[in-house]
Each structure stands twice: as structure tokens, then as C-alpha cells.
Amino acid sequence: MTSDFEPMRFIQPLAGRQIVVTRPSGQAGHLATLLVAQGAEPVFFPVFSIQPCADITPVMEAAIALDSFDLAVFVSPNAIEKALDIILPRRAWPAHLPCIVLGKMSEQALRQRGVNRVISPALQFDSEALLALPELMAVAGKRIIIFRGDTGRELLGDTLTQRGAVVQRVACYRRLPTNADASVLLKRWEAGTLDAVTLTSSEGLRYFFARVGHLGQAWLKKTPTFVTHQRIAAQALALGLKHVIPTAPGDDGLIKELMQYYVHHGTRQ
């Protein structure tokens, strides 16, 4: 005989689950909304805040020189927001200049600002996917500007340079570690109520691991940890985490994999 509760197991497998959200404060809302819609409780622990660079001169100089470039690459929604907040009040985006981005959120962010020549990989969302685009294969002699954070992988710019492009990197935002209080997580771990952690960058993983300290690391190694790229998964495994679950990119990928996981691991009652 099936109990009245049993159908909910498949309708809301995340019901009652406490799930750590490590995105920056201004970017955690969408994932939190999706979690709440599934009956879960987001536990906010932002590992970074996203801030404009102290010196905006490089972005202002890039605005002046935009017409001389053949392609523009924005590595993230943060890059779009911080760069265009400076550029668009000073000039219109050149009609001839295509933008290459990762993911639907970035495409939408550009189009909302009136930039319509947008190219994006269909499936994968990383530097490797950008480099596989036809538009970035034969680039010898082309001038390419990359809007990015003040830290991050150099693969994209270095590879384009090797392919013969003239590459200009422009830092338009910086990631600053927060002072998030790990005791909030430690109490929940000790009570046995913290169910999962979500991580969306390798840098965020490293900071989170350091921030929770030795006791938190012991708990984390036993906690299902959902990561949005195989590269993050490899680093998590190298740190000793035992239950690392790679997901598709973005918030929808996280939610889908969380639901799939807890369909098979029961719901909190």
C-alpha cells in the first residue's frame, strides 16, 4: 500500500533539504527561487562579492577603441554588466562588432542592452567551447578584445594569440572574498540538517574549502557537492571530497541534478 506521502517523493524530491548556495549575493536569487519552488531551503554562503575594478581607465580606453576590433568576447554576465555600465553611457556599441559569450543569460543580458550580434556555443559553457566556435578558429590577424575579471584562466586569450590574433584583455570587475561566517554551516552540519553544497567555480571551491576550516572540511568531504564543470569536480576530488556530482552548466543544471540525486536518496520527512 502506498502512503499519501509517497507521490511527493517524485514531485518534490528536494522538499525539506538544506542546500548551500555559494554564488555572490547579487547573483544567488535565481537559484534560490528555484530551490524554494522545489520545497528546499537555500543556505546562503557567498564566497565572493563582485565589484568594479578600482581603475576603470582600461574599460574607458576600450570604449574609445571599440571600432578597431573584429570580435568582442565577454567571459561572463559579470563582464557584460560591469563593462557595459561604463561603455554604453559614453557611446553606442558598434553595429559591426559581434559579441561572443557563454550561455543564454549572457545572450539575454546583451540583447536587453541593445546588442544583437551575439554568438554563443550551443551546449558546452567554458573556454574550450568558445575556442571551438568557427568564428574563433581562423583568427590570424584579427583584433579581439576580451572583457573579463581581474583573475581567471588564461587559456582563451593565450590560445587566440597562438592562432595569430591580436588579443587585448580588459579587466572590468574583481572578485573579493567575503567574510562569511562558517559557524552557520558548522551548526547545521553538526545537527545533521545540511544536505548539499553547490559550487560554480574552481576559485570559489578553493575559498569555500579554506573558509570552513578543518572541522568544516571533514563534514564537506562527506556532503554531496554539486559542481557545474568537470574541472571543478576534479579539484574537489583532489581535495578529498567523496560525493562530487557534476551538473550541466547554470542554475537549471544544478536543480536538475539535485532533483535526480534526491529522487534516489529519499526526501527529508
C-alpha positions in Angstrom: 0.0 0.0 0.0 1.4 3.4 -0.9 1.3 6.2 1.7 -0.1 9.6 1.0 3.5 11.0 1.2 4.9 8.7 -1.4 3.9 10.6 -4.5 5.6 13.7 -3.2 8.9 11.8 -3.4 8.9 12.3 -7.1 7.1 15.7 -7.3 9.4 17.4 -4.8 12.5 15.3 -4.1 14.2 18.4 -2.6 11.4 19.1 -0.1 13.0 20.0 3.3 16.6 19.8 2.0 19.0 22.5 3.2 21.3 23.4 0.3 24.2 25.7 0.4 24.3 28.4 -2.3 27.8 29.9 -2.8 27.0 32.4 -5.6 27.7 36.1 -4.9 24.9 37.8 -3.1 23.6 39.7 -6.1 23.6 36.5 -8.2 22.1 34.0 -5.9 18.4 35.0 -6.3 17.6 32.9 -9.3 19.0 29.6 -7.9 17.4 30.4 -4.5 14.0 30.9 -6.2 14.3 27.6 -8.0 15.2 25.8 -4.8 12.3 27.3 -2.8 9.9 26.3 -5.6 11.0 22.7 -5.0 10.5 23.0 -1.3 14.2 23.3 -0.4 15.8 25.8 2.0 18.7 27.8 0.4 21.5 28.4 2.9 23.4 31.4 1.6 27.2 31.4 1.9 28.5 33.8 -0.7 32.2 33.1 -1.3 32.8 36.3 -3.3 31.4 39.7 -3.9 31.7 41.1 -7.4 33.0 44.6 -7.6 34.0 47.0 -10.3 37.8 47.4 -10.8 39.2 50.3 -8.8 40.7 51.7 -12.0 38.2 51.9 -14.9 40.6 53.6 -17.3 41.2 50.4 -19.3 37.5 50.0 -19.9 37.1 53.6 -20.9 40.1 53.3 -23.3 38.5 50.1 -24.7 35.3 52.1 -25.3 37.2 54.6 -27.4 38.9 51.9 -29.5 35.9 49.5 -30.0 35.6 50.3 -33.7 39.1 48.9 -34.3 38.2 45.4 -33.1 36.8 42.5 -35.2 35.4 40.5 -32.3 34.5 41.1 -28.6 34.3 38.3 -26.0 32.6 38.6 -22.7 33.6 35.8 -20.4 30.6 36.1 -18.0 27.4 38.1 -17.2 29.6 40.0 -14.7 31.8 41.1 -17.5 28.8 42.3 -19.5 27.3 44.2 -16.7 30.5 45.9 -15.4 31.9 46.7 -18.9 28.7 48.0 -20.5 27.8 50.0 -17.4 30.9 52.1 -18.3 30.8 51.9 -22.1 27.2 52.4 -23.1 26.7 55.8 -21.3 29.6 57.1 -23.3 28.9 55.5 -26.7 26.8 53.1 -28.7 28.0 49.6 -29.3 29.5 49.4 -32.8 27.0 47.8 -35.2 29.7 45.8 -37.0 31.2 44.2 -33.8 29.9 40.7 -32.9 29.9 39.6 -29.3 30.9 36.1 -28.3 29.5 34.9 -24.9 28.7 31.8 -22.9 25.1 30.9 -22.2 21.6 32.1 -22.5 21.8 34.5 -19.6 24.7 36.4 -21.2 22.9 36.4 -24.6 19.8 37.9 -22.9 21.9 40.5 -21.0 23.4 41.8 -24.2 20.2 41.9 -26.1 18.5 43.8 -23.2 21.1 46.5 -23.7 20.6 46.6 -27.4 23.5 44.5 -28.6 22.1 42.0 -31.1 25.1 40.4 -32.9 25.6 37.7 -30.4 27.4 34.3 -30.8 27.3 31.5 -28.2 28.2 27.8 -28.0 25.1 25.7 -28.1 26.0 23.0 -25.5 29.2 23.4 -23.5 29.9 26.6 -21.5 33.6 27.1 -20.9 36.7 28.5 -22.7 37.2 25.3 -24.6 33.7 25.7 -26.1 34.4 29.2 -27.1 37.7 28.2 -28.8 35.8 25.5 -30.8 33.5 28.1 -32.3 34.1 28.6 -36.1 34.3 32.3 -35.5 37.4 31.8 -33.2 39.2 29.2 -35.3 40.6 31.2 -38.2 41.6 34.4 -36.4 45.0 35.2 -37.8 45.4 39.0 -38.0 42.1 39.7 -36.3 41.8 42.1 -33.4 39.9 40.5 -30.5 39.0 42.2 -27.2 38.2 40.1 -24.1 36.2 41.6 -21.2 36.9 39.6 -18.1 37.6 39.6 -14.4 40.9 40.5 -12.8 41.7 36.9 -12.3 40.8 33.7 -14.1 42.0 31.2 -16.7 44.3 32.4 -19.4 43.5 29.6 -21.9 41.2 31.7 -24.1 43.5 34.7 -24.7 46.6 32.6 -24.9 45.1 30.2 -27.5 43.8 33.0 -29.6 47.2 34.6 -29.6 48.7 31.3 -30.7 46.2 31.3 -33.5 47.6 34.6 -34.7 45.0 37.0 -33.3 45.9 40.3 -31.7 44.3 40.0 -28.3 43.5 42.7 -25.8 42.4 41.6 -22.3 40.4 44.2 -20.3 39.6 43.6 -16.6 36.3 45.1 -15.8 35.4 43.5 -12.4 37.1 41.9 -9.5 36.2 39.1 -7.1 36.7 39.9 -3.5 36.5 37.1 -0.8 33.7 37.7 1.7 33.9 37.2 5.5 31.0 34.7 5.5 30.7 33.1 9.0 31.3 29.4 8.7 29.8 28.7 12.1 26.4 28.9 10.4 27.3 25.9 8.3 29.1 24.1 11.1 26.0 24.2 13.3 23.8 22.7 10.6 26.3 20.0 9.8 26.5 19.1 13.4 22.7 18.9 13.6 22.7 16.7 10.6 20.5 19.0 8.6 22.9 20.4 5.9 22.2 18.2 2.9 24.2 19.6 -0.1 26.6 22.2 -1.3 26.6 23.9 -4.7 29.8 25.3 -6.3 30.1 27.1 -9.6 33.8 28.0 -9.9 37.2 26.5 -9.1 38.2 29.6 -7.3 35.0 29.5 -5.3 35.7 25.9 -4.3 39.2 26.8 -3.1 37.9 29.7 -1.0 35.0 27.7 0.4 37.2 24.8 1.4 39.6 27.2 3.2 36.8 29.2 4.8 35.0 26.3 6.5 38.2 25.3 8.3 39.4 21.8 9.3 36.1 20.8 11.0 34.0 22.0 8.1 36.3 20.3 5.7 35.7 17.0 7.4 31.9 17.5 7.1 32.3 18.7 3.5 34.1 15.6 2.4 31.1 13.6 3.4 28.5 16.0 1.9 27.0 15.7 -1.6 28.6 18.6 -3.5 27.2 19.7 -6.9 29.5 21.4 -9.3 28.9 22.9 -12.7 32.0 21.8 -14.5 34.2 18.7 -14.7 37.2 20.9 -13.9 35.7 21.9 -10.6 34.8 18.2 -9.9 38.4 17.2 -10.5 39.7 19.8 -8.0 37.0 18.8 -5.4 38.1 15.1 -5.7 41.7 16.2 -5.3 40.8 18.0 -2.1 39.3 14.7 -0.7 35.6 15.3 -1.3 33.9 11.9 -1.6 30.5 12.8 -3.1 31.1 15.1 -6.0 28.3 15.3 -8.6 29.0 17.2 -11.9 26.0 19.0 -13.3 25.1 20.8 -16.6 26.0 24.5 -16.5 23.9 27.1 -14.9 21.2 27.1 -12.3 18.9 24.8 -14.3 21.7 22.2 -14.5 22.2 22.3 -10.7 18.5 21.9 -10.0 18.0 19.1 -12.4 20.9 17.1 -10.9 19.9 17.9 -7.3 16.4 16.6 -8.0 17.7 13.5 -9.8 20.1 12.7 -6.9 17.4 13.0 -4.2 14.8 11.1 -6.1 17.2 8.1 -5.4 18.2 9.2 -1.9 14.8 9.9 -0.4 13.2 13.1 0.9 13.5 14.6 4.4 10.4 13.9 6.4 
